[in-house]
Amino acid sequence: MLLLVAALAATGVAQAQPGSELTVDEVVARALADSPDLRATRAEIDAAVGRLQQAGLRPNPMLELGGQKALSPDNNVTIGLTVPLDLNGRKEGRVAVAERELQMKRAQVR
């Protein structure tokens, strides 16, 4: 319905300009190319593709450093390393959710 309205609006603009005849296919192609809604949906699809790629990656390890200097001779330094583990199918779950989201976004364009 939105595409039909955009095509009709583009036809009205094309008719208002003398000497520029457009075919129906050209009007529809312009409406599809210039549609802000379709551009936004395509951007959402690109973002969903990125999230799918990210879901397949292992989480990064984290290094934590800390320290405390006191007036006493006891100074403290702490170092910590956190390595997230993907247990019990977490990675597969993330990938499945990201794939489903991508399918939904692509279905919105069709």
Secondary structure as GFF3:
##gff-version 3
##sequence-region A 1 110
A	DSSP	alpha_helix	2	16	.	.	.	ID=ss1
A	DSSP	alpha_helix	24	34	.	.	.	ID=ss2
A	DSSP	alpha_helix	36	55	.	.	.	ID=ss3
A	DSSP	beta_strand	62	68	.	.	.	ID=ss4
A	DSSP	beta_strand	76	82	.	.	.	ID=ss5
A	DSSP	alpha_helix	90	109	.	.	.	ID=ss6
###
